[in-house]
Amino acid sequence: MTALFYIVPAAAIVSLLFAWLFFRQMMKESEGTATMKEIARYVREGAMAYLRQQYKVVTVVFVILALFFAVLAYGFGVQNPWVPFAFLTGGFFSGLAGFIGMKTATFASARTANAVSRSLNSGLKIAFRSGAVMGLTVVGLGLLDISIWWIILNIFIDNPDASQKLVVVTTTMLTFGMGASTQALFARVGGGIYTKAADVGADIVGKVEQDIPEDDPRNPATIADNVGDNVGDVAGMGADLYESYCGSILATMALGASAFFGDYAMQTKAILAPMLIAAVGVVLSIAGIYAVRTKNGAGLQQLLKSLSTGTNLSAVLIAVITFGIFRLLGFGNWWQLSLSVLSGLLAGVIIGKVTEYYTSHSYRPTQKLAESAETGSATVIIGGVGLGMISTAIPVVTIAIAILLSYSFATGFSFSPDLLGQGLYGISIAAVGMLSTLGITLATDAYGPIADNAGGNAQMSELDPMVRQRTDVLDALGNTTAATGKGFAIGSAALTALALLASYIEEIKIGFGHMAEKGGELAVHYAELARAGIPQIVEHYNITLMNPVVLAGVFIGSMMAFLFCGLTMNAVGRAASKMVVEVRRQFREIAGILEGKKRPDYTNCVRISTKAAQHEMIFPSVLAIIVPVATGIILGPAGVIGVLAGGLGAGFVLAIFLANSGGAWDNAKKYVEEGHLGGKNSECHKATIVGDTVGDPFKDTSGPSLNILIKLMSMVSIVMAGLTVMLHC
């Protein structure tokens, strides 16, 4: 362990300290009037009540899985004994990241609304810095968890072969990624179902049927809707990007240990590189956060430019410093590996810009979608689906080019099988590059729900209409940055999942090592396979497209993406139906609600969303764990590789389509609400509300969950590789 490693835990501590500093600064601001404080308290209590229920359910699942892993490790000897503990810590830190982010957001919304009454810049600063708490917490906890496990495993894992020890340490660390992915999937699916059930129910009855404004205090579902913004778009997103961030670093570390196997010095450097890039990215993210500010009276384009200044500054600086990191570590091909990182960074920027183009109402695609509302809601739906499908082209081509370039740079443009490991390392390090400035990227994403809640608080508190106008500007920007963040997340997920495919092969080799240790007639053969390269393992299991087992796996994996989306969308539909029935009942049975003379029963709507989300999230989440396990047991490693490849290909494209369609529908509605095409309460407005309602589960439930799905299936496969090898030697 070199002295350079200690930069990583130091960066983690710095990140968490700045997160605490921004939180303290936000808490010093006033929440405004007594009504504003009361509404914020309702939202805060509802969000915390939901999280408590969710964590109870998730804890049961985690205990069962940890016991299962313990049986595999201590009973059958097909798994590293550290796996159950690593799995639990991954889930704990992932949940903690989401919890801290949500707690911050629920305190920040009223303060943002109050600050906006002074100036737009004041509101932007509070909302963005509060979002930065989430971003810095995620990267800080991620690096801290990685650092702790790196130290522990290096101390306690005893292997006379130093090179083999690094392989065992890094592949063991991958398993805490499964804990993070499992927690993230429950958080994203449960939070997504909660928020969209409340949102859809509030919109259908409130806006469409009763012609009352969004976030009107007369709407019984409005508190549940605001709670949902926090549990889905903050807590769920925080857990999601925590596992993306950690997954990319861990996969790169494991591939580095494998690619340079036999050369201990180079292995160590290859393992340190992704951690150091992430650590430097933390510092640069903090610098970028301080660069974000705007002028009073700024429009959407000026606000976008303000946020872009911070993110672009961080990205440019990390691109430059990466060259120095690889040079300092002493890589012979330091400039080529730096170009691999740069290709990942550029891919992330391009995907973000394309997402912005297709979803922001400052550009023609979303404006044309809004104009289609003049002929009714059906054409809005058709236009949004078509826009989402078209929008997949550039991101897919971008990722394809990034994969080819990052591989080629790492190997010196050689496609020799002997350099396969180094090429895969290049792809994986590109994913690290894409996520290296996650601290500020996530800040721009988490800022959106805070601005949205601020608008809701302003509306329910009946503040000056000017305040709501300013929060709407911040909210429209938040919709765009959230869509950009989702595109960024799924792009990094594609690169990370590809690296995890290679890591799965490495874990298969570890499994053969366990088999060799048991002795027997084939012990020598298993030992040879444990030392074999990726091409030899591929040949052993006949992992080619001509193998029907692989093809069957590809179809199953592709199906999983669509099945998962169908299950989560139907879950939103069922939960939203219950919400619609309840809101209609209150309007019908509680006299004086529409006149504003009597307060609705907000608590019952919060209860309906909470109960529905807890019930509906279990089956799709558990299915994502069961399918790769069952495939490994029945079809073996060849089938698992097929499932992972099929899930990656279909899931990546489908996630972009869903995120961009939903984002465009949402901002088409915002475009009309700003006074275009007849403005609020016009026929065009009602048509775009229908489009936005359809798009809600697209962009906030099914779409964001897909990037976790493709990585969770990879992580589950890696953790279960020992059992798969035992059954299919």
Secondary structure, 3 states (H helix, E strand, C coil): CCHHHHHHHHHHHHHHHHHHHHHHHHHCCCCCCHHHHHHHHHHHHHHHHHHHHHHHHHHHHHHHHHHHHHHHHHHCCCCCCCHHHHHHHHHHHHHHHHHHHHHHHHHHHHHHHHHHCCCHHHHHHHHHHHHHHHHHHHHHHHHHHHHHHHHHHHHHCCCCCHHHHHHHHHHHHHHHHHHHHHHHHHHHHHHHHHHHHHHHHHHHHHHHHCCCCCCCCCCCCHHHHHHHHHHHHHHHHHHHHHHHHHHHHHHHHHHHHHHCCCCHHHHHHHHHHHHHHHHHHHHHHHHHHHCCCCCCCCCHHHHHHHHHHHHHHHHHHHHHHHHHHHHHHCCCCHHHHHHHHHHHHHHHHHHHHHHHHHHCCCCHHHHHHHHHHHHCHHHHHHHHHHHHHHCCHHHHHHHHHHHHHHHHHHHCCCCCHHHHHHHHHHHHHHHHHHHCCHHHHHHHHHHHHHHHHHHHHHHHCCCCHHHHHHHHHHHHHHHHHHHHHHHHHHHHHHHHHHHHHHHHHHHHHHHHHHHHHCCCCCHHHHHHHHCCCHHHHHHHCCCCCCCHHHHHHHHHHHHHHHHHHHHHHHHHHHHHHHHHHHHHHHHHHCCCCCCCCCCCCHHHHHHHHHHHHHHHCHHHHHHHHHHHHHHHHHHHHHHHHHHHHHHHHHHHHHHHHHHHHHHHHHHHHHHHHCCHHHCCCCHHHHHHHHHHHHHHHHHHHHHHHHHHHHHHHHHHHHHCHHHHHHHCC
